[in-house]
């Protein structure tokens, strides 16, 4: 009895812990339930890298992961597809264009020095670029888009940018984004014109930046800040920095950005440069309405199936059925808490795996109770019948669950996307069901048969022969 008390205390503690976990940690919903964006990215070769291998895919995944984390997306899923593609699922992201812009940009940052005696040309080219961009906005906003005019405008912008680039030169040791340690969006200060991006360099980058600003201080020439070979900001340095330059390793990119543009730029810079070119070949959105409908139907199916199972167990197995139902509720709490602790992203196939594991949890109890009834009909006492029922059913329970776990492992390692979610939830459910069937159900059964008021033969085996009832009562 002492052992049963300890097991009861363990079960009670696990239930309390599971409830606490479920209150404090929410199980995240996947793309098919929450809605969001899914991008398929093609990784391309370069003259230096003629074949995409595992190393290149891992490097691209790392950069994409850094950028996704900067977007603040909860539970993104980034995984390879075939030999040269990567799938990125972003639950809750309703703006696929923003995701494509942030993930697809190469974000190669470089600080350059303006060449001497080019100030008038730079002023004229920047004014021309501003006018071309205003024209571009008008063309794109027009109801009847003039594709020829839009293409002409884009070519003029490209020519303008190439001309601006010719006015700047790299440092002897180029000051690029590889020296960055951090980048953040900065709100406009009092009197400021817009948002900006604050940069922090490492020690080497700080030295290069100080040298750059020292050489340009008081000359009237600008520091050119280029992102993907496009000038995004040009700033002059005051004469007060002529002796030391701007030290401390901090810089600010002022481009009159919107809050979202500044945040996207900071995300790209923090994420680093992509090691190889990529192309987004598919960008699709999953609506939240579909997700809500899926959740509602899944909940109806889960609750309806659970109620039918509970009713069947009570009607057919009487008292053992009630005990099995209690164990089943404990099973559901423990399994859901495991999902939360393991960080499982719940998908529609994942819910299906959970519902299926509920049926398998009941199956273990059915094996135990049928074995117990066989022992009762053979004339054994109630205690011996229960003990023998669990012992004889254990090998069948173990075999069935091990084969299911093998199938789950195959689905997880060989499957993709939502299939993996099904495999994980089913495997977790199977493992927890083995614990609840053998520990919870067994402990509750042994506690029940020690209570005289409910130790009645008809509560365990309705069709028990009269000659065996006296033995059962012992």
N, C-alpha and C positions, 0 to 999 in steps of 0.2 A: 504493500500500500504506500510505503514511503516513496518508492520509485514512481508510482502513479502520481503522487502529489508533486514531485519534482517535474515530471513531464507536463502536468497541468499548468504549473507555474511558468514553464518554458513557453507553452502554447499561448498563455495569456500575455506574456511579455512580448512575444512576436506579434500578436494581434495589436497590442498598444503601439508598438514600434511602427507597424505597417500603417496604422491610422495616422500617426504623427507624420510619417513620410508623405502620405497622400495629401495631408493638409498643407505641408510646407513646400512640396515639390510637385509641380504639374508635369504630366506626361506630354511632351511636345507633339503636335500634330504634323503629319507629313504633307507633302504638296497636294496629294489627291483629296485631303480632308480640309486643309486650311486655305487652299488656293495659293497662287503665286506664279513664279516664272520658272521655266526650264530652258536652259541654253545648251546646245550641242556645239562644241568647239573643235574645229579641225586644226591640228598641230602641223605646221608646214616645215619643210626642209629648207636649208640654206646652202650656199656654196661650200661653207665649212662643215656643216652637218648634213650629210647626204641621205641619212636614214634615221628615222625616229625610233629610238629604243626606249627601254624602260627608264633609263636615267633621265632622258629628256622629258618624258611624261611626268616623272616624279618632280622634276624641277618646275615645270609649268603648274602642276597641281599645288605646289607649295606657294607660288606667287599668287595664284588664283585664290587659295585659301586665305592668304593675308589680306587680299583685297575684299573678299567676302566678309571677313571678320570686321573690317573697317566699315562696311555697310551696316553693321549691326543686325544682320540676319540671324535669327535663332534656328539652330539645328539645320544648317545647310548640308547638302549631300553632294560631294565632289568625287567622282570616280571615273576610271578609264572605261572607254568603250572600244573594243577592238585594239588595234595596234597604233592608231594615230588620232584617236578622238577622246574627248573628255566631256562628260555630262555634268552639268551644274544645276542642281535643283535648289531654288530659293523660296521656301515657304513664306507667305505673307508679303512678298514683294509684288506690288501691283503696278510698278512702272518698269516694264521690260526694257524700254529704251535707255533708262538710266543704268540698269544692270549691264546692258550691252556696252554702253559707253565706258563704264568703269572697268569692267572685266576685259574688254577687248583692246583697250589702249596700251601701247607699249610703255608709255610714261618714262621716256629717256630724257632726263633732266641734265642741262649743262649751263654753266655760267660762263659767258664769253665777254671779251673786251672789245669795245668799239674801236675801229681803226681811226687813225688821226685824219682830221680835215674832212670828215664825212657827216658832220652835224646837219648841214642844210639838206643833204640827200635823205637822211633818216627822217627828218621832220616832214618832208614832202611825201615820202613813201608811207609813213604812218597815217598821215591825213588822208591819203588816197585809199589806204586799207579800211579806214573807218567809213569812208563813203561807200566803198564796195560792199562792206558788211551790211550797211543800212539798206542798200539796194537789194542784197540777197534776202534780207528779212521781208521786204515788200513783195518780192517775187514769190517767195514761199507762202506768204499769207494770202496771196490773191486766189480768188475762187477758181478762175481758169488759169492753171499754171502754164506758163510759157516755157516748155522744156528746153528749147533752144537758147532762150535768154538766160535760164538758170545755168545751163552748161557753160555758156560764154562767161557768165559772172564767176563761176568756179575756176575757170582757166585763168581769168584775170587775177583772182585772189592768189592762185598758185604762183603766177609770175611775180606778183607783188612780194610774196613771201620769199621767193628765191632771191629777189633783188635786195631785200632787207638782210638776208643771211650773208650776202656778199660783203656787207659793211662791218661784219664782226669776225673775230678770230679767236680760236681756242688758246688757252694758256699752254705753256710748254708742257706742264703736267695738267691735263684737262681736269677742271673742277666739275664732276658729274654727280649724279644721284647716288653713286655707290658710297659716297662719303657721308650720306645722311644717316642720322640715328633716330630722327623723329620729324613728323610734319603734322601740323594741326591747322584747322580753320580758325581764323581770327575775326571776331566781329568788328565793325568799323568803330574807330575811336571818335571822340567828339570832333565834329567838323570833317570826318572822313567821308570818302565818296562811295565806299562799298566794302565788301568783305575781302579778306586777304588770306594768304597761307603763310604760316610761320614755320621756319625750318631750323633744325638744329644739326650741326655738323659734328663729326668726330674730331679728334685732335688734328689729324692730317688735313681734313677738310677745312677746319678752322684756320689753319696756317695758310692754306691756299687762298681762302676768302680774304684774309687780312692782307695778303700780298696783292691780290687783285684790287681791292679798294684803295690800298696805299698808292698804287700806280695811277689810278684814275682820279684821285682826290684833287678837286680844284681845276681839273683840265677841261670840264664841260662835256667830256665824252661819257658815255653811259655804260653801265653793266647790262649786258643783254642776257636775259633769262629765257632759255629756249626749252620747250617741251616738245619732244618728237620733231625737232628741227623747225619748230614754229615759235616765233617770238611772242611771248605772252606778257612780258613786262620789261621795261628799260628804265633804269634809275641812275641818276647821277650821284656822285659822292662829294660832300662838302669839303672845303679846304682844311677844316679843322682835323681831318683824318690823314693829312699828308705825311705825318711823321710815323704813325703806327698802323694806319689802316683801321678798319672796324674789327676789333678783337672780340673774343668771347664765343665765337662759333655759332652765332645766331644770325639769321637773315629773314627778311619778309618779302614775299612776292605780292606786289600790289598790282592788281589787274582790274579793279572795279568789279569784282566777281559778285554774283548772287550768293546767298548762303549755301545753296545746293552745289553750285559750281565750285566754291571754295572747299566744301567738304569732299566732293568727288576728287578734286585735285590732290588734297591731302591723303586720301585713301590710296590713290595711285602711287604717290611718291613713297608712302610708308610701305606699300606692298612690294616695291622694287620693280625692276625692269624684267620683262619676260625674256628668257634665254633664247627663244626661237619665235619666229612669227606665228601668229594664230589667226584664224578666221572663224567668225561665228556663222555656222551654216544653218542653224535653226534656232528660233527664239519664239517660244509659244507660251501662252498664258493659260493657266487653269483657274477658272472662275471660282470664287468663294461659295457661290450658290450651289454648285455641284458638290462641293465639300460638305456643306451643311446638310444637303439632302442625303448624302452618303452616311453621314454620322447618324442622322435621325433614323434611317432605315436599319442601320447596323445596331443601334440601341434597341429598336423594336425587336429585331431578330434575337439579340442576346437575351433581353429580358423575357421575351415570350418562350424561348427555348429553355431558359433556366427555370421558369415557373413550371413548365410541363415536366421537366426532369424532377423537380422537387416534389410535385404532386405524385408522380409515378412511384418514386422511392418510398414515400410514406404509405401509399395504398398497397403496394406489393410487399414491402419488407417490414412494415410496421415500425417497431422501435428501432431496429438497426437502420431503417430508412431515415428516421428523424436524425439519428446520430450522423449518418452520411451527409444529410443536408447541412448540418452544422459545420461539418468538416469542409463541405463544398463552399460555404460562405467564407470560411477561414482561408481556403485555397484562393478564392477570388481576390481577397484583400492582399494576401501575401504576393500573388502573382503581379497584381497591379503595382504594388510597392516596388517589386523587383524591376518592373519596367521603368519606374521613375528613377531608381538608384542607378541603373545601368545606362540611363540616357537613351533608351529606345525611342526612336521617332515613330509614332503610331501611324500606320497607313491602313487603308481599307483591307488589303490582304493580311495585315497584322491583326486587325480585329477578327478576321476570319480564323486566323491561327489560334487566337485566344478562345474564341467560341468552340472551336474543335477540341482544344485541350480541356475545356470544361466537360465535354462528353467523355473524354478519355479518363478524366479524374473519376467520374462516376463509374466507368467501366471497371476500375480497380476495386471499388467497393462492391460491385456486383459479384466479381470473382470471389471475394472474401466471404460475402454473405451466403452465396450458394455453397461454398465449401463448408461453412458453419452449419448450414441446414443438413447437409449430408452427414455430418458428425452427430447431429442431434437425432436424426432418424436411425442412426446406427446404435443409439442407446447411451451415448456418452453424456457426462454431466455438462451443464451449461458452461462452466468455466473452461473445462477441457475442450469443449466444442469450439468455443471462441478462439482459444489459444491455437488449436489445431487448424482452424479455418484460416487464420492469418499465416500460419507457418506453411501450409500446403499451397496457398494461393500465391505466396511470394515469388516462387520461381516463374510462374506464368506472368505475373505483373512485371517482373524484371525483364523477361525476354521480350515482351511486347513493347515496353518502353525503350529498351536498348535499340531495337530495330527502328523504332520511330526516330530516335536521336540520330541514328546513322543516316536516315533519309533527310533529316534536317541539316546535317553536316554537308551532305551532297548538294542540297538546294542552296546552302549558304555559299559554299566555295565555287560552285559552278553556275549559280544563278546570277541575276542582275537586278538591281533596283528594288522594285516592290516585292519580288520573289524572296529576296534576302530578308525583308521585314516579316514576311510570313514564316520563314524558317526560324528566325530569332524568337518571335513570340511563341511559336509552337514548342520550341525546345525549352524555353523558360517554363512554360506551362507544364510540360511533361515532368521536368525535374521537381517542380513544386508539388505536383500531384502525387508523385511517389512519396514525398515527405508527409503530406497530409493524410494519404490513405493508410500508410503504415504506422505513422506516429499519432496523428490527431484521432483518426477513427479508432485505432486500437486502444488508445488511452481512454477515450470516452466510453467505449464499449466495456472495458474492464471496470471503470467507475460505475457504470449503470448496473452491471450485474451484482454489485455489492449492496445495492439498495433493495431491501426486501419488498417494498411496495410495488416495484415495477419488474421484479424478477418472476415473471409469469410466462409459462410455455407459449401461450397463444400470441404473445407480443414478439416472439422470435421466430416461431414456425407454426403458422395457423393449422396446418394439416398434420401435425405431429400425432402419431398413434398414442392412444390413451395409456398403453402399457409403458410408454417411455416418459410420461409426464413427471412421474416421481423422480426419475433420474435427472431430468432437466432441472427440477427445482433445487437440486443439491448444489 
